[in-house]
Amino acid sequence: MEIEAAAKMNELAKAHAALKADDLVRLRSLSMRERSTLIESACKAAAIIQRSRMAAGLPPVEPAPWPASTWEFLKRHAARVRT
């Protein structure tokens, strides 16, 4: 029974990875205008969620801190722009 469950989980993980890969290909094929529209929609949805949380008396969502790799990228980019 455990082997069947592990095999099923592995199959689901592979299917999920394939979907993520397809999503990345689709996102990379979008124009800058399409990407900006997508980002704007996501921001509007986040604002609606925050307003709904406030109306329900819930605290605001605390964003996760950026990973160290993001900070390193930003440092390298900033250094390159300054020079």
VMD Tcl script that builds the backbone (N, CA, C; Angstrom):
set m [mol new atoms 249]
animate dup $m
set s [atomselect $m all]
$s set {name element resname resid chain x y z} {
  {N N MET 1 A 0.815 -1.193 0.000}
  {CA C MET 1 A 0.000 0.000 0.000}
  {C C MET 1 A 0.865 1.265 0.000}
  {N N GLU 2 A 1.939 1.289 0.804}
  {CA C GLU 2 A 2.821 2.454 0.856}
  {C C GLU 2 A 3.513 2.684 -0.484}
  {N N ILE 3 A 3.877 1.602 -1.149}
  {CA C ILE 3 A 4.558 1.718 -2.436}
  {C C ILE 3 A 3.621 2.343 -3.464}
  {N N GLU 4 A 2.338 1.927 -3.441}
  {CA C GLU 4 A 1.361 2.495 -4.366}
  {C C GLU 4 A 1.174 3.984 -4.093}
  {N N ALA 5 A 1.108 4.363 -2.834}
  {CA C ALA 5 A 0.931 5.768 -2.471}
  {C C ALA 5 A 2.146 6.584 -2.908}
  {N N ALA 6 A 3.340 6.050 -2.686}
  {CA C ALA 6 A 4.559 6.753 -3.091}
  {C C ALA 6 A 4.617 6.910 -4.607}
  {N N ALA 7 A 4.221 5.872 -5.334}
  {CA C ALA 7 A 4.216 5.935 -6.796}
  {C C ALA 7 A 3.207 6.977 -7.279}
  {N N LYS 8 A 2.050 7.031 -6.634}
  {CA C LYS 8 A 1.025 8.001 -7.009}
  {C C LYS 8 A 1.516 9.426 -6.727}
  {N N MET 9 A 2.154 9.637 -5.577}
  {CA C MET 9 A 2.683 10.954 -5.232}
  {C C MET 9 A 3.756 11.380 -6.236}
  {N N ASN 10 A 4.607 10.446 -6.622}
  {CA C ASN 10 A 5.648 10.727 -7.608}
  {C C ASN 10 A 5.024 11.117 -8.951}
  {N N GLU 11 A 3.983 10.395 -9.329}
  {CA C GLU 11 A 3.281 10.687 -10.587}
  {C C GLU 11 A 2.654 12.085 -10.535}
  {N N LEU 12 A 2.043 12.427 -9.405}
  {CA C LEU 12 A 1.423 13.743 -9.254}
  {C C LEU 12 A 2.477 14.856 -9.267}
  {N N ALA 13 A 3.614 14.600 -8.631}
  {CA C ALA 13 A 4.686 15.596 -8.608}
  {C C ALA 13 A 5.214 15.845 -10.018}
  {N N LYS 14 A 5.366 14.796 -10.805}
  {CA C LYS 14 A 5.830 14.949 -12.187}
  {C C LYS 14 A 4.815 15.727 -13.020}
  {N N ALA 15 A 3.528 15.444 -12.818}
  {CA C ALA 15 A 2.487 16.157 -13.552}
  {C C ALA 15 A 2.482 17.636 -13.173}
  {N N HIS 16 A 2.673 17.919 -11.896}
  {CA C HIS 16 A 2.719 19.304 -11.428}
  {C C HIS 16 A 3.915 20.031 -12.039}
  {N N ALA 17 A 5.065 19.387 -12.072}
  {CA C ALA 17 A 6.265 19.994 -12.660}
  {C C ALA 17 A 6.056 20.276 -14.143}
  {N N ALA 18 A 5.390 19.370 -14.834}
  {CA C ALA 18 A 5.125 19.568 -16.266}
  {C C ALA 18 A 4.206 20.767 -16.482}
  {N N LEU 19 A 3.203 20.924 -15.621}
  {CA C LEU 19 A 2.307 22.074 -15.727}
  {C C LEU 19 A 3.048 23.378 -15.476}
  {N N LYS 20 A 3.945 23.373 -14.482}
  {CA C LYS 20 A 4.722 24.580 -14.194}
  {C C LYS 20 A 5.607 24.940 -15.382}
  {N N ALA 21 A 6.195 23.933 -16.007}
  {CA C ALA 21 A 7.049 24.185 -17.169}
  {C C ALA 21 A 6.230 24.779 -18.313}
  {N N ASP 22 A 5.027 24.249 -18.526}
  {CA C ASP 22 A 4.142 24.787 -19.567}
  {C C ASP 22 A 3.762 26.234 -19.261}
  {N N ASP 23 A 3.475 26.525 -17.977}
  {CA C ASP 23 A 3.134 27.895 -17.577}
  {C C ASP 23 A 4.287 28.848 -17.854}
  {N N LEU 24 A 5.507 28.423 -17.559}
  {CA C LEU 24 A 6.667 29.283 -17.806}
  {C C LEU 24 A 6.832 29.574 -19.295}
  {N N VAL 25 A 6.647 28.572 -20.119}
  {CA C VAL 25 A 6.756 28.772 -21.563}
  {C C VAL 25 A 5.696 29.775 -22.019}
  {N N ARG 26 A 4.478 29.614 -21.505}
  {CA C ARG 26 A 3.396 30.526 -21.887}
  {C C ARG 26 A 3.690 31.949 -21.415}
  {N N LEU 27 A 4.159 32.105 -20.179}
  {CA C LEU 27 A 4.458 33.438 -19.657}
  {C C LEU 27 A 5.585 34.112 -20.429}
  {N N ARG 28 A 6.587 33.347 -20.793}
  {CA C ARG 28 A 7.716 33.920 -21.540}
  {C C ARG 28 A 7.328 34.332 -22.951}
  {N N SER 29 A 6.241 33.770 -23.459}
  {CA C SER 29 A 5.811 34.117 -24.816}
  {C C SER 29 A 4.940 35.377 -24.838}
  {N N LEU 30 A 4.564 35.892 -23.669}
  {CA C LEU 30 A 3.716 37.083 -23.609}
  {C C LEU 30 A 4.508 38.335 -23.967}
  {N N SER 31 A 3.806 39.294 -24.537}
  {CA C SER 31 A 4.436 40.588 -24.822}
  {C C SER 31 A 4.562 41.363 -23.501}
  {N N MET 32 A 5.333 42.447 -23.532}
  {CA C MET 32 A 5.487 43.265 -22.328}
  {C C MET 32 A 4.137 43.847 -21.911}
  {N N ARG 33 A 3.324 44.234 -22.859}
  {CA C ARG 33 A 1.996 44.777 -22.553}
  {C C ARG 33 A 1.132 43.710 -21.879}
  {N N GLU 34 A 1.169 42.484 -22.399}
  {CA C GLU 34 A 0.393 41.396 -21.806}
  {C C GLU 34 A 0.897 41.081 -20.399}
  {N N ARG 35 A 2.211 41.103 -20.218}
  {CA C ARG 35 A 2.779 40.856 -18.888}
  {C C ARG 35 A 2.358 41.936 -17.909}
  {N N SER 36 A 2.389 43.193 -18.363}
  {CA C SER 36 A 2.015 44.283 -17.457}
  {C C SER 36 A 0.536 44.190 -17.084}
  {N N THR 37 A -0.296 43.779 -18.009}
  {CA C THR 37 A -1.716 43.590 -17.716}
  {C C THR 37 A -1.905 42.481 -16.689}
  {N N LEU 38 A -1.148 41.423 -16.832}
  {CA C LEU 38 A -1.224 40.309 -15.892}
  {C C LEU 38 A -0.784 40.739 -14.493}
  {N N ILE 39 A 0.303 41.504 -14.419}
  {CA C ILE 39 A 0.794 41.980 -13.124}
  {C C ILE 39 A -0.217 42.937 -12.498}
  {N N GLU 40 A -0.783 43.816 -13.307}
  {CA C GLU 40 A -1.781 44.763 -12.802}
  {C C GLU 40 A -2.993 44.018 -12.239}
  {N N SER 41 A -3.435 42.977 -12.930}
  {CA C SER 41 A -4.566 42.177 -12.455}
  {C C SER 41 A -4.249 41.502 -11.128}
  {N N ALA 42 A -3.032 40.990 -11.006}
  {CA C ALA 42 A -2.627 40.336 -9.758}
  {C C ALA 42 A -2.595 41.338 -8.611}
  {N N CYS 43 A -2.114 42.551 -8.876}
  {CA C CYS 43 A -2.064 43.591 -7.842}
  {C C CYS 43 A -3.466 43.994 -7.409}
  {N N LYS 44 A -4.377 44.143 -8.372}
  {CA C LYS 44 A -5.760 44.488 -8.032}
  {C C LYS 44 A -6.406 43.385 -7.196}
  {N N ALA 45 A -6.146 42.129 -7.559}
  {CA C ALA 45 A -6.701 41.014 -6.789}
  {C C ALA 45 A -6.139 41.008 -5.372}
  {N N ALA 46 A -4.859 41.294 -5.222}
  {CA C ALA 46 A -4.250 41.344 -3.892}
  {C C ALA 46 A -4.869 42.456 -3.057}
  {N N ALA 47 A -5.143 43.605 -3.678}
  {CA C ALA 47 A -5.763 44.719 -2.957}
  {C C ALA 47 A -7.173 44.347 -2.502}
  {N N ILE 48 A -7.910 43.653 -3.346}
  {CA C ILE 48 A -9.261 43.212 -2.976}
  {C C ILE 48 A -9.195 42.249 -1.799}
  {N N ILE 49 A -8.246 41.333 -1.834}
  {CA C ILE 49 A -8.085 40.374 -0.726}
  {C C ILE 49 A -7.751 41.113 0.565}
  {N N GLN 50 A -6.850 42.093 0.500}
  {CA C GLN 50 A -6.475 42.852 1.700}
  {C C GLN 50 A -7.676 43.608 2.253}
  {N N ARG 51 A -8.452 44.257 1.377}
  {CA C ARG 51 A -9.640 44.979 1.836}
  {C C ARG 51 A -10.641 44.022 2.473}
  {N N SER 52 A -10.807 42.847 1.896}
  {CA C SER 52 A -11.731 41.850 2.446}
  {C C SER 52 A -11.266 41.384 3.822}
  {N N ARG 53 A -9.957 41.189 3.970}
  {CA C ARG 53 A -9.411 40.780 5.272}
  {C C ARG 53 A -9.663 41.864 6.312}
  {N N MET 54 A -9.433 43.115 5.932}
  {CA C MET 54 A -9.649 44.218 6.867}
  {C C MET 54 A -11.119 44.307 7.252}
  {N N ALA 55 A -12.019 44.151 6.275}
  {CA C ALA 55 A -13.455 44.212 6.546}
  {C C ALA 55 A -13.895 43.085 7.474}
  {N N ALA 56 A -13.207 41.949 7.401}
  {CA C ALA 56 A -13.541 40.804 8.251}
  {C C ALA 56 A -12.853 40.876 9.614}
  {N N GLY 57 A -12.050 41.928 9.813}
  {CA C GLY 57 A -11.349 42.074 11.085}
  {C C GLY 57 A -10.081 41.254 11.188}
  {N N LEU 58 A -9.595 40.744 10.076}
  {CA C LEU 58 A -8.359 39.956 10.078}
  {C C LEU 58 A -7.153 40.877 9.908}
  {N N PRO 59 A -6.002 40.472 10.429}
  {CA C PRO 59 A -4.809 41.302 10.263}
  {C C PRO 59 A -4.310 41.234 8.821}
  {N N PRO 60 A -3.547 42.247 8.400}
  {CA C PRO 60 A -2.987 42.205 7.045}
  {C C PRO 60 A -2.028 41.030 6.888}
  {N N VAL 61 A -1.907 40.561 5.676}
  {CA C VAL 61 A -0.997 39.453 5.379}
  {C C VAL 61 A 0.439 39.957 5.481}
  {N N GLU 62 A 1.273 39.211 6.156}
  {CA C GLU 62 A 2.701 39.549 6.268}
  {C C GLU 62 A 3.433 38.872 5.116}
  {N N PRO 63 A 4.025 39.645 4.216}
  {CA C PRO 63 A 4.736 39.004 3.108}
  {C C PRO 63 A 5.982 38.269 3.603}
  {N N ALA 64 A 6.291 37.197 2.920}
  {CA C ALA 64 A 7.502 36.441 3.257}
  {C C ALA 64 A 8.714 37.282 2.872}
  {N N PRO 65 A 9.781 37.215 3.650}
  {CA C PRO 65 A 10.979 37.982 3.279}
  {C C PRO 65 A 11.574 37.437 1.978}
  {N N TRP 66 A 12.210 38.330 1.253}
  {CA C TRP 66 A 12.852 37.900 0.017}
  {C C TRP 66 A 13.997 36.953 0.333}
  {N N PRO 67 A 14.205 35.950 -0.523}
  {CA C PRO 67 A 15.325 35.040 -0.301}
  {C C PRO 67 A 16.662 35.745 -0.531}
  {N N ALA 68 A 17.714 35.185 0.040}
  {CA C ALA 68 A 19.059 35.771 -0.084}
  {C C ALA 68 A 19.468 35.920 -1.548}
  {N N SER 69 A 19.044 34.992 -2.395}
  {CA C SER 69 A 19.416 35.066 -3.812}
  {C C SER 69 A 18.846 36.323 -4.473}
  {N N THR 70 A 17.666 36.741 -4.059}
  {CA C THR 70 A 17.068 37.964 -4.606}
  {C C THR 70 A 17.870 39.179 -4.179}
  {N N TRP 71 A 18.265 39.218 -2.900}
  {CA C TRP 71 A 19.069 40.338 -2.409}
  {C C TRP 71 A 20.403 40.409 -3.149}
  {N N GLU 72 A 21.011 39.254 -3.388}
  {CA C GLU 72 A 22.285 39.224 -4.108}
  {C C GLU 72 A 22.120 39.734 -5.536}
  {N N PHE 73 A 21.054 39.318 -6.192}
  {CA C PHE 73 A 20.777 39.795 -7.547}
  {C C PHE 73 A 20.624 41.310 -7.551}
  {N N LEU 74 A 19.843 41.836 -6.595}
  {CA C LEU 74 A 19.620 43.280 -6.536}
  {C C LEU 74 A 20.922 44.035 -6.266}
  {N N LYS 75 A 21.760 43.490 -5.384}
  {CA C LYS 75 A 23.057 44.132 -5.102}
  {C C LYS 75 A 23.922 44.184 -6.353}
  {N N ARG 76 A 24.000 43.062 -7.088}
  {CA C ARG 76 A 24.812 43.024 -8.304}
  {C C ARG 76 A 24.268 43.997 -9.346}
  {N N HIS 77 A 22.952 44.019 -9.499}
  {CA C HIS 77 A 22.327 44.904 -10.475}
  {C C HIS 77 A 22.585 46.373 -10.095}
  {N N ALA 78 A 22.404 46.712 -8.831}
  {CA C ALA 78 A 22.614 48.088 -8.380}
  {C C ALA 78 A 24.081 48.508 -8.585}
  {N N ALA 79 A 25.004 47.616 -8.297}
  {CA C ALA 79 A 26.418 47.931 -8.472}
  {C C ALA 79 A 26.734 48.164 -9.948}
  {N N ARG 80 A 26.139 47.376 -10.797}
  {CA C ARG 80 A 26.379 47.505 -12.247}
  {C C ARG 80 A 25.802 48.817 -12.764}
  {N N VAL 81 A 24.647 49.226 -12.246}
  {CA C VAL 81 A 24.003 50.460 -12.696}
  {C C VAL 81 A 24.778 51.672 -12.201}
  {N N ARG 82 A 25.339 51.591 -10.993}
  {CA C ARG 82 A 26.078 52.718 -10.431}
  {C C ARG 82 A 27.367 53.005 -11.185}
  {N N THR 83 A 27.982 51.982 -11.768}
  {CA C THR 83 A 29.271 52.180 -12.447}
  {C C THR 83 A 29.103 52.602 -13.885}
}
mol reanalyze $m
mol bondsrecalc $m
mol representation Tube
mol addrep $m
